[in-house]
Amino acid sequence: MTREHIEGYTAPIHQAVWTRILTMGAPRLWSAVWLVGCLYSALVFLTVLGIRWALVPLVLWALGQGALMLLTQWDVHWHELAVAQMTRRYRAFYGAG
């Protein structure tokens, strides 16, 4: 018994409903925060230490972005675990560990 679709009762489900939105292979919020932090430190290094030292945070950004990409490839939901670990204190509640 096959079901036929009734016109008007079907709608395409967009992929963004169930997949994570990634920026350069990492979760969007973590990538944006990492980029802003590195750009700010590059600006501080530029004004205080000079142009040569301003490149250090940008190299650090590339390494950090690569690490975020590897974490995302290893486990797509790693950022949810990280947020839960930082915000919810299960150990104190259950007395574990």
C-alpha positions as a Python dict, from the first residue, in 0.01 Angstrom:
ca = {
    (1, 'M'): (0, 0, 0),
    (2, 'T'): (165, 320, -114),
    (3, 'R'): (61, 657, 6),
    (4, 'E'): (19, 930, -245),
    (5, 'H'): (97, 1285, -149),
    (6, 'I'): (-199, 1517, -135),
    (7, 'E'): (-136, 1846, -308),
    (8, 'G'): (-83, 2124, -55),
    (9, 'Y'): (6, 1891, 234),
    (10, 'T'): (371, 1838, 152),
    (11, 'A'): (657, 2077, 205),
    (12, 'P'): (1028, 2035, 152),
    (13, 'I'): (1231, 2017, 471),
    (14, 'H'): (1535, 2238, 446),
    (15, 'Q'): (1869, 2091, 545),
    (16, 'A'): (1935, 2374, 793),
    (17, 'V'): (1660, 2234, 1014),
    (18, 'W'): (1867, 1936, 1124),
    (19, 'T'): (2228, 2022, 1038),
    (20, 'R'): (2453, 2268, 1216),
    (21, 'I'): (2536, 2597, 1050),
    (22, 'L'): (2912, 2606, 1014),
    (23, 'T'): (3152, 2888, 934),
    (24, 'M'): (3468, 2757, 770),
    (25, 'G'): (3402, 2410, 912),
    (26, 'A'): (3336, 2508, 1275),
    (27, 'P'): (3023, 2619, 1465),
    (28, 'R'): (2932, 2975, 1374),
    (29, 'L'): (2934, 3129, 1723),
    (30, 'W'): (3265, 2974, 1830),
    (31, 'S'): (3429, 3080, 1502),
    (32, 'A'): (3304, 3436, 1535),
    (33, 'V'): (3415, 3469, 1898),
    (34, 'W'): (3758, 3325, 1817),
    (35, 'L'): (3798, 3558, 1517),
    (36, 'V'): (3694, 3870, 1710),
    (37, 'G'): (3927, 3785, 1998),
    (38, 'C'): (4223, 3730, 1769),
    (39, 'L'): (4154, 4045, 1567),
    (40, 'Y'): (4129, 4249, 1886),
    (41, 'S'): (4457, 4111, 2018),
    (42, 'A'): (4619, 4177, 1677),
    (43, 'L'): (4503, 4539, 1702),
    (44, 'V'): (4648, 4569, 2052),
    (45, 'F'): (4975, 4410, 1940),
    (46, 'L'): (4985, 4645, 1641),
    (47, 'T'): (4944, 4958, 1851),
    (48, 'V'): (5175, 4850, 2134),
    (49, 'L'): (5444, 4628, 1982),
    (50, 'G'): (5444, 4698, 1608),
    (51, 'I'): (5351, 4535, 1280),
    (52, 'R'): (5563, 4223, 1319),
    (53, 'W'): (5397, 4119, 1644),
    (54, 'A'): (5050, 4185, 1499),
    (55, 'L'): (5089, 3877, 1281),
    (56, 'V'): (5124, 3645, 1583),
    (57, 'P'): (4752, 3654, 1680),
    (58, 'L'): (4654, 3599, 1318),
    (59, 'V'): (4870, 3286, 1299),
    (60, 'L'): (4719, 3181, 1631),
    (61, 'W'): (4373, 3235, 1480),
    (62, 'A'): (4454, 3000, 1192),
    (63, 'L'): (4572, 2730, 1433),
    (64, 'G'): (4268, 2775, 1657),
    (65, 'Q'): (4028, 2767, 1364),
    (66, 'G'): (4193, 2445, 1249),
    (67, 'A'): (4144, 2299, 1597),
    (68, 'L'): (3776, 2399, 1593),
    (69, 'M'): (3737, 2234, 1253),
    (70, 'L'): (3900, 1913, 1377),
    (71, 'L'): (3676, 1907, 1684),
    (72, 'T'): (3371, 1950, 1460),
    (73, 'Q'): (3480, 1669, 1232),
    (74, 'W'): (3544, 1445, 1532),
    (75, 'D'): (3211, 1522, 1703),
    (76, 'V'): (2950, 1751, 1550),
    (77, 'H'): (2791, 1830, 1887),
    (78, 'W'): (3111, 1904, 2084),
    (79, 'H'): (3011, 2264, 2146),
    (80, 'E'): (2688, 2159, 2317),
    (81, 'L'): (2890, 1940, 2553),
    (82, 'A'): (3132, 2226, 2622),
    (83, 'V'): (2852, 2468, 2706),
    (84, 'A'): (2678, 2210, 2926),
    (85, 'Q'): (3004, 2140, 3108),
    (86, 'M'): (3060, 2510, 3175),
    (87, 'T'): (2705, 2605, 3273),
    (88, 'R'): (2560, 2301, 3447),
    (89, 'R'): (2732, 2177, 3757),
    (90, 'Y'): (2636, 1811, 3774),
    (91, 'R'): (2920, 1712, 4004),
    (92, 'A'): (2814, 1953, 4277),
    (93, 'F'): (2452, 1841, 4247),
    (94, 'Y'): (2515, 1467, 4255),
    (95, 'G'): (2830, 1466, 4463),
    (96, 'A'): (3013, 1261, 4203),
    (97, 'G'): (3387, 1257, 4161),
}
